[in-house]
Amino acid sequence: MPEDTSRVQASPSISAGGAAVVHEDTTAKWFLISSIAYFFIVGIIAVTIAAKFVWPQLLGTVQYLTYGRLRPLHVNGMLFGWLLAADMGLAFYLIPRLCGVKLWSEKLGVATAALWNVIVLGAVVMLLMGYNQGLEYAELPTWEDVLVVIAWIMFGLNIFMTIASRKYDQMYVSIWYIMGTILWTAFVYLTGNFAVLFATGVNQANLNWMYVHNAVGLIFTPIGLALAYYYIPKASNSPLHSHKLSMIGFWSLAFVYVWTGAHHMLHGPISQWLQTISIAFSVMLLIPVWAVVYNFFATMQGQWHQLRENVPLKFLMSGVVFYLLTCFQGPMHSLRTVNAIVSKTDWIPGHAHMAVLGAFSFFAIAGTYYTVPRMFKCKLFSDTLANWSFWFLMVGGLGFFVTLWLGGFWQGWQWNNVSIPFIDTVKALQPVWLVRFFSGILMFTGIVSFAYNILATIVGAKDNPEAA
Amino acid sequence: MLRKADSNFAFAVGAALLFFFIGGILTTVVPPLVDKSWSKPFENSDPSQGATGKLVAYTERQLKGRAIYVREGCWYCHTQQTRTLLADTVRSGWKGVRSPISTPDEFVYDYPHMFGTKRTGPDLSRVGGKYDTQWHRTHFRNPRDLVPGSIMPPFPWIVENPEEFTALVDYIQTLGRAKNWRPNGDYEK
C-alpha cells in the first residue's frame, strides 16, 4: 500500500470533521472541568506525601492523613479523577469530529460525567476513612467498582453508537485506539476488581498485577495515544506520516501488552516460567512503542520549528519523548539482572511518574489547551502563562524523574551490599527526597498555572470571543 | 488482512478482543491450573528438603490484625517477599542466619495478598518472632525512638487501642513462620 494514499486518507477525515455539524460538547466540557479540579486538589495531596518523606512527623498524629491513607488517594485521584476523566472528556470531543456526526447522546454523556464525580468524591471519603481493599489500583470498595462499571458502559455505549453512525467510512487511528480502550478496559477492570475477589495469595497477586500493568498499558496508553494521534497532526497542521505504521503499533499493542503482568514479581514467589514469559513479552513491547514514536517524529519532519511558539505541541512532543523513554525503561527493568537492582526501589516511582505525568498527562494537557478555546469559541486566556505551565511541569517533572532514578539505582546497589544496614539506606535517600519535594512544588505550580489558565479562559469566554 | 479493521466496525472489535484474549487467558486462567503450589498450603517434615513446617490458617484475631495492616496501608512501604536474591535472604535473616526464600505455598491463606511493590521500609516476609510485643508498642508509638532516621509514620491510635494493637502484633508475629527457619525455636513473643 503506497504511503501517499494513506496520507491523503488520513488527512481529510481528521480535518474535515465539524464543518457541517454543530457540536454541543456539553459532556466534554463537564468532564474536562471536573478533571482539572481534581488535578489541582490531588496535586495538594501529592506534595503533602512528598513532604512526609522529608518530615515524617508531618500531620503524623491525624489518623486520616497518614501516608498510608493519602497515598492511595493520590494514586486513585490522579489516575481516575484527573487523567482518565480528562481523557474521556477529550474523547467526547474528538470522536464526533472524526466521525463527522454529533455525539449520540449528550444527555447520557452529562449523566456519565455526573456519575463519575460521585465515584471520585466517594473514593475520597472511603480512602481517608481507611476503607481500603488492600489491592493496588483496586483499593476502592466493591460498590464503587460497580458504579465504575456502570459509568464505563454509559461511556462506551455513547462512543460506540457515535462511531456506528459515522459519516466517513474509514476510521482514523484515534478511533481504533478509543474503541480498544473501551473494550480492553472492560475486561481488565473486571479482572482487577471482581475476579481478584475470588482468589488468594499468588493467584490473586497475578490477577492484581495483570490489572495494574494493563491499567497503564491498555487504558492510559491507548487512550493517550488516541489523543496524540489526533492532536499532533492537528496542532502541527501536518498529515500523519504513515497509516501502515499506526496499524502495526495498534495491533502489536493489542497482542503483546496483556502478557506482562508477572514482571511485577520477578525473583519473587511466582512460577519461574511465568516470569520468563512476562520478560519475553515485556521486551517485545518495544515494537508497538517504537512504531508509534517513529510515526510521530516523522509527522513532525520539517515542522520542528513550530515547537518554539506552539504550547500544545511542546506538551505533545515532550510527552512523546517521555513515552519513548518510559517504555524503554519498562522492558529493561524486566530483565532479571536489571530488576535485581531497581525493583522495589525509588527508581520505580520515577519511572511510573514519567509514564503517567510525563507522557499521558502531557498529552491530556495539550489536548485541553487545544480544545477548550475551540469548544468555548474564544482565545486562550494567556499564551505566556501556558508556556510557563509547560516549563514548570517540565523542569519539575525532570527533577522528579531524574533524582528518583539516580537515588533508586543507588538504593538498589546499597540493598545488594548486605554489609550496609537497612536504615542507612533510608538515611542515604534523604537528599533525594528533599529534591523530589521541591520538584513536586514546581510541578504543582505548573498544575496551578494550567488550571488557572483554563478556568480564566472559560470564565472570560464571552468577553474574548474568537472563532478559532 | 487487518486493513479490513479500518472501515469494518465489527471486524475491528472482534480482532481487538481476540488479540487481547489470547494473552489474557494464557497468563491468568492457565497458570494456577499448571502450578499447583499456588493453591496447596506449605507442608514439609523432611529437613533435607529445606525448612520444615506447616502453613496454618489465620485465627480470627490475626485476621483482625491483618485488616488493620491493610487499612493503614503498611503494604505501600513494606513488601512481604524474600526474593531469590542473596541480599534478600541475608536481609530477611536474623542473627547471622539466612532466611529461606518465599514460595507461593506460604501465601495460600493471604486475602488480600500483601506482596507489595515498594520497599521504603524493610521487607516483612520473615519478621514474625524477631521483635517482642514491647518493642512493637514503642515502635508504633514513635518509630524514631527505636530506629533513629526511620521515616515510618507514628501510629499512636493503634497503640492506645489495646484490642487493635494486640491483634496487629499477633498477625505480625505469624509472618514467615510457616517455615520454621530459626535455629532452636529462637522466636520472640
Interface residues (C-beta under 8 A of the other chain):
Chain A: M1 K52 F53 P56 Q57 G60 T61 Q63 T66 Y67 G68 R69 R71 P72 G130 Y131 N132 Q133 G134 L135 E136 I163 A164 D169 Q170 M171 W176 M179 G180 L183 W184 F187 T191 A195 V196 A199 T200 G201 V202 N203 Q204 A205 N206 L207 N208 M210 L218 M247 W251 A254 F255 V256 Y257 V258 W259 G261 A262 H264 M265 H267 G268 P269 I270 S271 L274 I277 S278 F281 A340 K344 T345 D346 I348 P349 W415 N416 N417 V418 F422 I423 D424 V426 K427
Chain B: L2 R3 A5 D6 S7 F9 A12 V13 A15 A16 L17 F19 F20 F21 I22 G23 G24 L26 T27 T28 P31 P32 V34 D35 S37 W38 S39 V70 R71 E72 G73 C74 W75 Y76 C77 T79 Q81 R83 T84 L85 L86 A87 D88 V90 R91 I101 S102 T103 P104 E106 F107 V108 Y109 D110 Y111 P112 H113 M114 F115 G116 T117 K118 R119 T120 G121 P122 P143 R144 V147 P148 G149 S150 I151 M152 P153 P154 F155 P156 W157
